[in-house]
């Protein structure tokens, strides 16, 4: 039988926790606010808002930052979220380098760093990753151990049953069955590993081309091809964490791969991965050394350049049509080196080609996240985890 009296006794504490979290989120979204402003935004009385700020300041979650100006009466004390309440790190891992960043709990980036992974012995990978994190923490002016949560974006996904990294044969040194535990022990922080394209989608949702969208697909086209799917505002990972692994997706015009566990090529990757883009460029007489540079060259080349871009857009649309027909997203976002190089012209060609292949016609947008979308997404996810912990335990 439920103890009604105990349930009711917990209500004031629960309400305080809800009000505190709401106030902290408002401060993160709006910057410094006064007691009166928080009261107006939350509906709390001035005495309750004053108690709330006193509670949060005592917990080290907010700090006073001067006073408001311009009012008829005394200037009101302003508060902001305390940047020192928690720190996070994000990593964007590729087969040639790692980009790193450290941010405080407000989301302000304190330092960015980049290390080459060429020549790393596989057995030393975890130790060197920890060293790179430590270097970035130092660049941020923080003591070692200051970071609470680290999110690593990588071209693969953890198998939830085994803990091993899948879809990542191109990354030696990342395949221990105890990968997360070993990283946590070496780095000295909580570690999460997330698919890189999923993180790019998180970045687009937070402050990019997908803001306000509940259902969207992000297609990454660079060295490889991957997708991320967001449904009802939430990232869809799939039962095996493999949603969006579309590189071997069977498509018209590409060889069918009958054993994707072996090193081979086919499917969407064969149509629009980096080697395929470069081969297509050669077919049209373009000479740039990489797929992305070939797209740039095509934009400046009449005739053959236009033909190349049109055929590339058709190939991208063929793959997108299979995804769009199942998911029916509001928006498709193109990101990665190739779409970034192609800009508005390639986006428009993909939009037109996709409209010819599907009954539903989602808007195709280009990424608007600057720099590395994967790194931005890693920080965003790490911040969400740290805020959930810090804001709910004071």
C-alpha positions in Angstrom: 0.0 0.0 0.0 1.4 3.4 -0.9 2.3 5.7 2.0 0.4 8.8 1.0 1.8 10.9 3.9 5.4 10.2 2.8 4.5 10.9 -0.9 3.0 14.3 0.0 5.9 15.1 2.3 8.2 14.9 -0.6 6.3 17.3 -2.7 7.9 20.6 -1.5 11.3 19.2 -2.1 10.3 18.0 -5.6 8.8 21.4 -6.4 12.0 23.2 -5.3 14.1 20.9 -7.5 11.8 21.6 -10.5 11.9 25.4 -9.8 15.7 25.3 -9.4 16.2 23.5 -12.7 13.8 25.8 -14.5 15.7 28.8 -13.2 19.1 27.4 -14.2 17.8 26.6 -17.7 16.5 30.1 -18.0 19.8 31.5 -17.0 21.6 29.4 -19.5 19.2 30.5 -22.3 19.0 34.2 -21.4 22.1 35.1 -19.6 22.2 37.1 -16.3 18.7 37.6 -14.7 17.4 39.2 -11.6 15.1 37.8 -9.0 12.2 39.8 -10.4 12.9 38.6 -13.9 13.1 34.9 -12.8 9.9 35.4 -10.9 8.2 36.8 -14.0 9.5 34.0 -16.3 8.6 31.2 -13.9 5.5 32.6 -12.1 7.3 32.4 -8.7 6.7 35.1 -6.1 9.5 37.5 -5.3 10.2 35.9 -1.9 10.3 32.4 -3.4 12.6 33.6 -6.2 14.9 35.1 -3.5 15.0 31.8 -1.7 15.7 30.0 -4.9 18.7 32.2 -5.7 20.0 31.9 -2.2 19.8 28.1 -2.4 21.5 28.0 -5.8 24.3 30.4 -4.7 25.0 28.4 -1.6 25.3 25.3 -3.8 27.8 27.1 -6.0 25.5 26.9 -9.1 24.9 30.6 -9.6 27.1 33.7 -8.9 26.2 37.4 -8.8 27.5 39.4 -11.8 26.7 43.0 -11.1 23.4 44.9 -11.2 20.8 45.9 -13.8 20.7 49.5 -14.9 18.1 51.9 -16.2 15.2 51.3 -13.9 13.5 54.0 -11.7 14.4 52.3 -8.5 17.5 50.6 -7.0 19.4 48.5 -9.5 18.6 44.8 -9.1 21.3 42.2 -8.5 21.9 39.9 -11.5 22.9 36.3 -11.4 24.3 33.8 -13.9 25.1 30.1 -13.9 28.5 29.6 -12.3 30.9 28.6 -15.1 33.0 26.6 -12.6 30.1 24.4 -11.6 31.4 21.8 -14.1 33.6 21.2 -17.1 33.3 18.8 -20.1 35.4 17.7 -23.1 34.5 16.6 -26.6 36.5 14.7 -29.1 36.1 14.2 -32.9 38.1 11.1 -33.9 39.1 10.3 -37.4 41.7 7.9 -38.9 44.3 10.8 -39.2 43.6 13.2 -36.3 41.7 14.0 -33.2 40.1 17.4 -32.6 39.4 18.2 -28.9 37.6 21.0 -27.0 36.9 21.8 -23.4 33.9 23.8 -22.3 32.5 25.0 -19.0 28.9 24.2 -17.9 27.5 27.3 -19.6 28.7 26.0 -23.0 31.6 28.5 -23.4 34.5 26.8 -25.1 37.7 27.3 -23.1 40.2 25.6 -25.4 40.5 23.7 -28.6 43.3 21.3 -29.6 44.2 19.0 -32.5 46.6 16.1 -32.6 47.7 13.9 -35.5 47.2 10.1 -35.0 49.5 9.1 -37.8 52.1 6.6 -36.6 50.3 5.9 -33.3 50.8 2.2 -32.3 47.5 0.6 -31.7 48.4 -0.5 -28.2 49.2 3.1 -27.2 46.0 4.6 -28.5 44.1 4.9 -25.2 47.1 6.4 -23.4 47.7 8.9 -26.1 44.0 9.9 -26.2 44.2 10.5 -22.4 47.4 12.6 -23.0 45.6 14.7 -25.6 42.7 15.3 -23.2 45.1 16.3 -20.5 46.8 18.7 -22.9 43.5 20.4 -23.8 42.5 20.7 -20.1 45.8 22.4 -19.5 45.3 24.8 -22.4 41.9 25.7 -20.8 43.8 26.7 -17.7 42.1 24.0 -15.6 43.7 21.6 -13.2 43.8 17.9 -14.2 40.7 16.1 -13.2 38.5 19.1 -13.6 36.5 17.6 -16.5 33.5 15.5 -15.4 32.2 14.1 -18.7 34.0 13.3 -22.0 32.1 12.5 -25.2 34.0 10.9 -28.1 32.6 11.1 -31.6 33.8 8.3 -33.8 33.0 6.7 -37.1 31.4 3.6 -35.7 29.1 2.6 -32.8 29.4 0.6 -29.6 27.6 -2.8 -29.8 25.4 -2.7 -26.6 25.7 -6.4 -26.2 29.5 -6.7 -26.3 30.8 -3.2 -25.6 33.0 -3.4 -28.7 33.2 -0.8 -31.4 31.5 -1.8 -34.6 31.7 -0.3 -38.1 35.2 1.1 -37.4 37.9 -1.2 -38.9 39.6 2.0 -40.1 40.5 2.9 -36.5 43.2 0.6 -35.0 43.5 0.7 -31.2 39.8 1.3 -30.6 38.5 -2.2 -30.4 39.0 -3.4 -26.8 35.9 -5.1 -25.4 36.5 -2.9 -22.3 37.1 0.3 -24.3 34.9 2.7 -22.3 36.2 1.4 -18.9 39.8 1.7 -20.1 39.3 5.2 -21.4 37.6 6.3 -18.1 40.3 4.8 -16.0 43.0 6.5 -18.1 41.3 9.9 -18.6 39.9 10.1 -15.1 36.4 11.1 -16.1 33.1 9.6 -17.3 33.4 8.7 -21.0 30.7 8.1 -23.6 31.3 7.0 -27.2 28.9 8.2 -29.8 28.6 7.8 -33.6 30.1 10.9 -35.2 27.2 11.6 -37.6 24.7 11.3 -34.6 26.7 14.0 -32.9 26.6 16.2 -36.0 22.8 15.8 -35.9 22.8 16.9 -32.2 24.8 20.0 -33.2 22.4 20.8 -36.0 19.4 20.4 -33.6 21.0 22.5 -30.9 22.3 25.5 -33.0 22.3 24.6 -36.6 20.0 23.9 -39.6 17.7 21.6 -37.6 16.6 24.0 -34.9 12.9 23.7 -34.3 12.7 20.4 -36.3 11.2 17.3 -34.7 11.9 14.9 -37.6 15.0 15.2 -39.7 17.8 13.3 -41.3 21.4 14.3 -41.4 23.5 12.8 -44.3 27.3 13.0 -43.9 29.3 12.7 -47.1 33.1 12.8 -46.9 35.6 10.0 -46.8 32.7 7.7 -46.0 28.9 8.1 -45.9 26.7 8.0 -42.8 23.3 9.2 -41.7 21.6 10.2 -38.4 17.9 10.0 -37.9 16.0 12.2 -35.4 12.3 11.2 -34.8 10.0 13.2 -32.5 13.0 15.3 -31.4 15.0 12.3 -30.3 18.0 10.6 -31.9 17.1 7.2 -33.2 20.0 4.8 -32.6 18.3 1.5 -33.3 18.4 -1.8 -31.4 22.1 -2.5 -32.2 23.2 1.2 -32.2 23.4 0.8 -36.0 20.7 3.2 -37.2 22.2 5.4 -39.9 25.0 3.0 -41.0 24.0 3.4 -44.6 27.3 3.0 -46.3 26.5 -0.6 -47.5 22.8 0.1 -48.1 21.9 -1.6 -51.4 21.1 0.9 -54.1 20.5 0.8 -57.9 23.7 1.4 -59.8 26.0 0.0 -57.1 27.4 -3.5 -56.4 25.4 -5.5 -53.9 27.5 -6.4 -50.8 26.5 -9.9 -49.6 28.9 -10.0 -46.6 29.3 -6.5 -45.1 31.6 -7.9 -42.3 34.4 -8.3 -44.8 36.4 -5.4 -46.1 34.8 -4.6 -49.4 32.9 -1.8 -51.1 29.4 -1.5 -52.5 26.0 0.1 -51.9 25.8 3.8 -51.1 29.5 4.1 -50.4 30.3 2.8 -53.9 28.1 5.5 -55.3 29.0 8.6 -53.3 31.9 7.9 -50.9 35.2 9.8 -51.4 36.7 7.3 -53.9 33.5 7.3 -55.9 33.3 11.1 -56.0 36.9 11.2 -57.1 36.4 8.6 -59.8 33.3 10.5 -61.0 35.4 13.7 -61.2 38.0 12.0 -63.3 35.3 10.7 -65.7 34.3 14.4 -66.3 37.9 15.6 -66.7 38.3 17.2 -63.3 41.8 16.8 -61.8 41.6 17.9 -58.2 43.2 15.4 -55.8 40.2 14.8 -53.4 36.5 14.5 -53.8 35.8 17.8 -51.9 38.3 19.7 -54.0 36.9 18.2 -57.1 33.5 19.7 -56.1 35.2 23.0 -55.7 36.8 22.7 -59.1 33.5 21.8 -60.6 31.8 24.9 -59.3 34.4 26.9 -61.3 34.2 24.8 -64.5 31.5 25.3 -67.0 30.1 22.3 -68.9 31.9 19.3 -67.4 31.7 20.8 -63.9 27.9 21.1 -64.2 27.6 17.6 -65.5 29.7 16.2 -62.6 27.7 18.1 -60.0 24.4 17.0 -61.5 25.4 13.3 -61.5 26.8 13.5 -58.0 23.5 15.1 -56.8 21.6 12.3 -58.5 23.7 9.7 -56.6 23.1 11.4 -53.3 19.4 11.6 -54.0 19.2 7.9 -54.8 20.5 7.1 -51.3 18.4 9.7 -49.6 15.3 8.4 -51.4 15.5 5.1 -49.6 15.9 6.8 -46.2 13.2 9.4 -46.9 10.7 6.9 -48.1 10.9 5.1 -44.7 11.4 7.9 -42.3 9.4 10.8 -43.9 11.5 13.6 -42.3 10.6 17.3 -42.4 14.1 18.3 -43.3 17.3 16.6 -44.7 20.6 18.2 -43.8 23.7 17.8 -45.9 27.0 17.9 -44.0 30.6 16.7 -44.4 33.4 17.7 -46.7 31.7 17.2 -50.0 28.4 19.1 -49.3 30.3 21.8 -47.6 32.4 22.3 -50.8 29.3 22.1 -53.0 27.4 24.8 -51.0 24.1 26.1 -52.3 24.5 24.8 -55.8 24.9 21.2 -54.8 22.2 21.5 -52.2 19.7 22.8 -54.8 20.6 20.0 -57.2 20.1 17.4 -54.5 16.7 19.0 -53.6 15.6 18.8 -57.2 16.8 15.2 -57.8 15.2 14.0 -54.6 11.9 15.6 -55.5 11.8 13.4 -58.6 12.3 10.2 -56.6 10.0 10.4 -53.6 6.4 11.2 -52.9 7.2 13.1 -49.8 9.5 16.0 -50.5 11.4 17.2 -47.4 13.3 20.4 -47.6 17.0 19.9 -48.2 19.3 22.2 -46.2 23.0 22.7 -45.9 24.7 22.4 -42.5 25.1 25.7 -40.7 27.3 24.5 -37.8 30.7 26.1 -38.1 33.9 24.2 -37.7 33.5 20.5 -36.7 29.8 19.6 -36.3 31.0 16.4 -34.6 33.0 18.3 -32.0 30.1 20.7 -31.3 27.7 17.7 -30.9 30.1 16.0 -28.5 30.3 19.1 -26.3 26.5 19.4 -26.5 25.9 15.9 -25.3 28.6 16.1 -22.6 27.0 19.3 -21.3 23.6 17.7 -21.2 25.0 14.9 -19.1 26.9 17.1 -16.7 24.0 19.5 -16.2 21.7 16.6 -15.4 24.1 15.5 -12.7 25.2 18.9 -11.3 21.8 20.6 -11.4 20.0 17.7 -9.7 22.4 16.9 -6.8 22.8 20.2 -5.0 
